[in-house]
Amino acid sequence: MGCLPSDWEEGYPNVWLGTSVENNDTRHRIEILSTLPAAVRFVSFEPLLEYVDLNFDLSTQMRIDWAIFGGESGNETGKYRYRPCEVEWMAKMIGEIRVLTPVFVKQMGTHLSKQLGMSDRHGSNIEEFPIDLQIRDMPYKYA
């Protein structure tokens, strides 16, 4: 809460708070986010760098209003080289979290775009996603 305005109290009705969780080492951010008052709380699992174990208390998951998934974009060489993401990680995690939380799959990322022969290097054309990942839900409050 140290980064929120001093008058935050129960949050502002128009402010969404989110965090990025790219691997199991950053999973603790979900617990922190779930305790903060906000109009919408979202977790961005991007760039997804490994399967993240979502085996946490369902009451925590219920306080997360939206989950976004995506692989990393980047170059073949140099400082901004992409890291791999696997379809299986996304599919398993989405299966676990979508029971209670709307999911938005943003992109497959460069690794999967190349692997799946997608038309753009970010793998962002939803029509080219594996069928079970063609998901673009919005938070229930705003659907």
LINLINQUI-V20268 format. One record per backbone hydrogen bond with DSSP energy under -0.5 kcal/mol. NH is the residue of the N-H (numbers start at 1). CO is the residue of the C=O. E is the energy in kcal/mol with one decimal. If there is no record, write none. Layout:
# LINLINQUI-V20268
nh,co,e
NH,CO,E
NH,CO,E
This chain:
# LINLINQUI-V20268
nh,co,e
4,1,-1.8
8,5,-1.9
11,8,-3.7
15,12,-1.5
16,14,-0.5
17,40,-2.7
19,42,-1.5
21,44,-2.3
26,23,-1.2
27,24,-0.9
29,26,-1.7
30,27,-2.0
31,27,-0.6
32,28,-1.6
33,29,-2.7
34,30,-2.5
35,31,-0.6
35,32,-1.3
36,33,-1.7
39,12,-0.6
39,15,-1.6
40,15,-0.8
42,17,-2.4
43,66,-2.3
44,19,-3.1
45,43,-0.7
45,68,-3.7
46,44,-1.7
48,45,-0.5
48,70,-2.6
49,22,-2.6
49,47,-0.6
50,22,-0.7
53,51,-0.6
54,52,-0.6
56,54,-2.5
60,57,-1.2
61,57,-1.6
62,58,-2.3
63,59,-0.5
63,60,-1.4
64,61,-1.9
65,41,-2.4
65,63,-0.6
66,41,-1.1
67,102,-2.1
68,43,-2.7
69,104,-2.5
70,45,-1.7
71,107,-1.4
72,83,-0.5
75,80,-3.0
81,78,-0.9
82,75,-1.5
89,86,-0.5
90,86,-1.6
91,87,-3.0
92,88,-2.3
93,89,-2.4
94,90,-3.0
95,91,-2.1
96,92,-1.6
97,93,-2.5
98,94,-2.5
100,97,-1.3
101,97,-1.8
102,65,-0.6
104,67,-2.5
105,135,-3.1
106,69,-2.9
106,104,-0.8
107,69,-0.8
108,123,-2.5
109,122,-2.5
110,72,-2.0
111,72,-0.6
112,108,-0.5
113,109,-2.3
114,110,-2.4
115,111,-2.4
116,112,-3.0
117,113,-0.6
117,114,-0.7
118,113,-2.7
123,120,-1.4
126,124,-0.9
128,125,-2.3
129,126,-1.2
133,130,-2.6
134,131,-1.2
135,133,-2.3
137,103,-2.9
142,139,-2.3
143,139,-0.7
143,140,-0.6
